[in-house]
Amino acid sequence: MGKPKDGLYARELADVRMRVPTELQKQGGVWVLRTGMTRAKPGYDIGPKRIEHYSIHFVLEGNLRLRTDMDEFSVHAGDLFCMVPNTTYRYTRESDAPLTMRWVAFHGPQAAAIVAMLGLSESDPCMRGVVGHSVRTLLAELHELDPAAPFIQESALYRLFGLLRRERPDMVEPGATASWIERSAEYMRLHYDEEDMRVERLAERAGVHRSRFTAAFTQVYGVPPKRYLIGLRMAKATKLLRDERVAVQDVALSVGYPDLFAFTRAFTAEFGCPPTAYRQRQQGG
């Protein structure tokens, strides 16, 4: 525990580590601004104040009263509360019992989405009973990390979010409201170059029978899933064939076919000519 601070930390014994994100970190999704551990002194009363970033406070022992623009909350040992930008907060010690907290302040373009995934918001800022041994250990690790090790720091921060996310399995990722059909199509667009991309596998992944998968997919996209997959592969194949530096064998393997023969057969069925002839035609040969 650090020495008592003046000013902002006059009502607590605080050990605070300020972080300055690297340019590489600022190109990412989220980064640490500050970590801290605090032990409340008598008369502990913080705020009212506003912050321009996000800060999660983990109560290790004791209890406090949190007041926001919208409501009041009792927060106890094992709980956490989240402060979001542009909201007024005030928190005070609720009893004479020791009050100890750790906290992590963070910022970045993913910060709001991460907080939402954890089920935290201005109107519901608390998670109950989640500050167990694993969270405490990771908080201590994050606090002690060398600021000159940004990759390790980012890893620890995301691991912390991962531990907390496990406590809210019912929360849906923001933007993840697409149907299983749309998610399957996105999966195909990302992984069309895998050899083992079969309709049976796609249906199994979506949790539906193959016949239902095919019928529903066809209704939404106008073509069966196998036809959709072939279209993705051939669009990439024609692009690669325009580059004479890429061997036709390499094109075959790059778009998900196991060998040149299987690719040539599929390409010829699609375009009426083998890939070598298509390449010559594109080059004006």
C-alpha positions, -999 to 999 in steps of 0.1 A, spaced: 0 0 0 14 34 -9 16 65 13 -14 87 18 -19 111 -11 -29 148 -9 -58 163 -27 -79 137 -46 -66 109 -23 -69 128 10 -96 105 23 -79 72 15 -46 54 15 -40 48 -22 -15 31 -44 -21 44 -79 -3 35 -111 -8 59 -140 -5 44 -175 2 62 -208 -9 40 -238 16 35 -266 7 45 -301 2 8 -309 -22 4 -280 -42 34 -291 -47 17 -325 -64 -12 -306 -97 -16 -289 -91 -7 -253 -62 2 -230 -55 8 -193 -53 43 -180 -49 37 -143 -49 9 -118 -51 13 -81 -57 -1 -47 -73 19 -19 -81 16 17 -107 40 30 -99 64 59 -126 75 84 -151 99 67 -144 83 33 -166 103 8 -157 105 -28 -174 129 -52 -196 141 -66 -174 138 -97 -175 129 -134 -149 110 -155 -143 109 -192 -135 72 -194 -146 39 -178 -135 27 -143 -145 -5 -126 -141 -7 -88 -138 -41 -71 -147 -42 -34 -123 -65 -16 -137 -59 19 -163 -37 35 -193 -20 19 -202 14 5 -231 34 -8 -229 44 -45 -250 73 -57 -254 82 -94 -276 105 -115 -302 78 -116 -302 59 -83 -285 46 -52 -268 12 -47 -253 -7 -18 -221 -24 -28 -205 -50 -6 -174 -72 -5 -172 -93 -36 -192 -69 -57 -180 -44 -83 -194 -12 -97 -186 6 -130 -184 43 -136 -192 54 -171 -183 87 -189 -204 118 -183 -223 106 -153 -220 120 -118 -209 96 -91 -205 98 -53 -196 69 -31 -193 68 7 -183 43 33 -215 27 48 -200 16 81 -170 17 103 -158 -17 89 -126 -16 68 -132 -8 32 -106 -19 6 -110 -17 -32 -90 -23 -63 -99 -5 -95 -90 -3 -132 -97 27 -154 -97 21 -191 -106 38 -224 -108 30 -261 -133 25 -290 -142 -10 -276 -148 2 -240 -185 9 -243 -192 -24 -260 -172 -44 -234 -190 -27 -206 -223 -35 -223 -213 -72 -227 -206 -74 -190 -242 -62 -184 -231 -29 -168 -247 4 -175 -255 38 -159 -288 24 -147 -273 -10 -136 -237 -4 -126 -231 -33 -103 -221 -70 -105 -227 -91 -74 -203 -117 -58 -179 -118 -87 -147 -107 -70 -133 -141 -62 -97 -154 -60 -91 -155 -98 -103 -119 -102 -82 -107 -72 -51 -124 -85 -55 -109 -120 -61 -74 -106 -29 -77 -85 -10 -89 -116 -24 -60 -138 -15 -35 -111 21 -47 -110 28 -50 -147 56 -31 -162 42 -2 -183 69 -10 -209 52 -43 -216 20 -33 -235 12 -67 -249 12 -83 -215 -8 -55 -201 -34 -58 -229 -36 -95 -224 -42 -92 -187 -69 -66 -192 -88 -88 -217 -84 -118 -194 -100 -98 -167 -129 -89 -189 -131 -126 -199 -134 -137 -162 -162 -111 -156 -180 -121 -189 -182 -157 -176 -204 -144 -148 -230 -130 -173 -235 -159 -198 -270 -146 -206 -257 -113 -220 -257 -109 -258 -227 -93 -275 -237 -59 -289 -244 -63 -327 -249 -101 -323 -286 -101 -329 -283 -114 -364 -301 -146 -372 -283 -180 -374 -286 -178 -411 -268 -144 -413 -242 -157 -389 -237 -188 -411 -232 -166 -442 -207 -145 -423 -189 -176 -412 -187 -188 -448 -174 -154 -460 -146 -156 -434 -137 -193 -439 -146 -202 -475 -110 -212 -481 -111 -241 -456 -113 -276 -473 -138 -290 -448 -165 -264 -454 -195 -287 -459 -232 -280 -456 -235 -307 -429 -209 -289 -408 -225 -255 -413 -259 -269 -403 -244 -286 -372 -227 -254 -362 -260 -235 -366 -278 -262 -345 -303 -272 -372 -309 -301 -395 -293 -299 -429 -326 -298 -448 -338 -269 -427 -305 -251 -430 -306 -254 -468 -342 -243 -471 -338 -213 -448 -305 -202 -463 -319 -204 -498 -349 -184 -488 -328 -155 -474 -299 -155 -500 -317 -168 -531 -292 -196 -536 -284 -228 -516 -255 -227 -492 -233 -249 -514 -239 -225 -544 -232 -195 -521 -199 -211 -510 -189 -219 -546 -196 -182 -555 -172 -170 -528 -145 -194 -539 -148 -185 -575 -148 -148 -569 -115 -152 -551 -101 -176 -577 -107 -153 -606 -90 -125 -587 -59 -146 -581 -58 -159 -617 -54 -124 -629 -21 -123 -611 3 -143 -633 27 -147 -604 3 -171 -586 4 -207 -599 -29 -223 -607 -21 -250 -581 -16 -223 -555 -50 -208 -565 -67 -241 -560 -53 -245 -525 -59 -209 -516 -97 -211 -522 -104 -243 -504 -99 -271 -529 -78 -301 -520 -60 -304 -553 -57 -289 -588 -80 -316 -603 -110 -307 -580 -105 -270 -585 -103 -274 -623 -134 -294 -624 -153 -269 -603 -140 -239 -621 -148 -254 -655 -184 -261 -644 -187 -225 -633 -171 -207 -662 -172 -232 -691 -134 -233 -694 -105 -245 -672 -86 -219 -651 -55 -219 -674 -77 -209 -703 -94 -182 -682 -61 -168 -673 -49 -167 -709 -82 -150 -719 -77 -124 -692 -42 -117 -703 -53 -113 -739 -37 -146 -750 
